[in-house]
Amino acid sequence: MDGGVYLYFGDSLLTKGSHDDLARLGIEPKEGLSLNFYDLDADENGNPNYLCAKGVLYKRSDGKWHADIDQSSFHWIPRADAE
């Protein structure tokens, strides 16, 4: 999805897909960086959607990047509208 960074919202850990999106966008992860995140989802009829939210990056003591998600920012975008 253009302009967004993939994130599995289940654990908010940045994955290879997240880092690929960051590289594509020319963004280096850093503490406190605010980003728009997305995950793959579907509506009740099985139509593909993106689940989107805003979040802020932080690094855990294990050295892995995570995102603190603003729970009030969750919204859906139909995949056909975002491509």
C-alpha positions as CSV (number, residue, x, y, z in Angstrom):
1,M,0.0,0.0,0.0
2,D,1.5,3.3,-1.0
3,G,2.7,5.5,1.8
4,G,2.0,2.9,4.5
5,V,4.2,0.5,6.4
6,Y,3.1,-3.1,6.9
7,L,2.6,-4.1,10.5
8,Y,1.1,-7.3,12.0
9,F,-1.1,-5.6,14.6
10,G,-1.2,-8.8,16.7
11,D,2.1,-8.1,18.3
12,S,3.2,-4.7,16.8
13,L,6.6,-6.1,15.9
14,L,8.1,-4.8,12.7
15,T,8.7,-7.7,10.3
16,K,10.7,-8.2,7.1
17,G,7.7,-6.7,5.3
18,S,7.7,-3.7,7.5
19,H,11.4,-3.1,6.9
20,D,10.9,-3.6,3.1
21,D,8.2,-0.9,3.2
22,L,10.5,1.4,5.2
23,A,13.3,0.9,2.6
24,R,10.9,1.5,-0.3
25,L,9.8,4.8,1.4
26,G,13.4,5.8,2.2
27,I,12.8,5.8,5.9
28,E,15.2,4.8,8.6
29,P,13.5,3.6,11.8
30,K,14.1,5.8,14.8
31,E,12.6,6.3,18.3
32,G,9.5,8.3,18.3
33,L,8.9,8.3,14.5
34,S,5.2,8.5,13.7
35,L,4.0,6.4,10.8
36,N,0.9,5.1,9.1
37,F,0.7,1.3,9.3
38,Y,-1.5,-1.3,7.6
39,D,-2.3,-5.0,7.8
40,L,-4.2,-7.2,5.4
41,D,-7.8,-7.8,6.5
42,A,-11.3,-8.6,5.0
43,D,-14.8,-7.4,5.7
44,E,-17.7,-9.7,6.8
45,N,-18.3,-10.7,3.2
46,G,-14.7,-11.7,2.5
47,N,-13.9,-8.6,0.5
48,P,-10.2,-7.7,0.9
49,N,-9.4,-4.6,3.0
50,Y,-6.5,-2.9,4.6
51,L,-6.7,-2.4,8.4
52,C,-4.9,0.9,9.0
53,A,-3.7,2.9,12.0
54,K,-1.2,5.5,13.2
55,G,1.6,4.5,15.4
56,V,5.0,5.6,16.9
57,L,8.2,3.5,16.7
58,Y,10.2,2.4,19.7
59,K,12.9,-0.2,20.2
60,R,12.6,-2.8,22.9
61,S,15.5,-3.9,25.1
62,D,15.9,-6.9,22.8
63,G,16.8,-4.5,20.0
64,K,13.7,-5.2,17.9
65,W,11.5,-2.4,16.6
66,H,7.8,-2.2,17.6
67,A,5.1,0.3,17.1
68,D,2.9,1.8,19.8
69,I,-0.5,2.0,18.0
70,D,-3.0,4.8,18.6
71,Q,-6.1,2.6,19.2
72,S,-8.5,5.5,18.2
73,S,-6.9,5.7,14.7
74,F,-8.0,2.3,13.4
75,H,-9.9,2.4,10.1
76,W,-10.4,0.2,7.0
77,I,-9.7,1.0,3.4
78,P,-10.9,-1.4,0.6
79,R,-7.8,-2.7,-1.2
80,A,-9.2,-1.8,-4.6
81,D,-9.4,1.9,-3.4
82,A,-5.8,2.0,-2.1
83,E,-4.1,0.6,-5.2
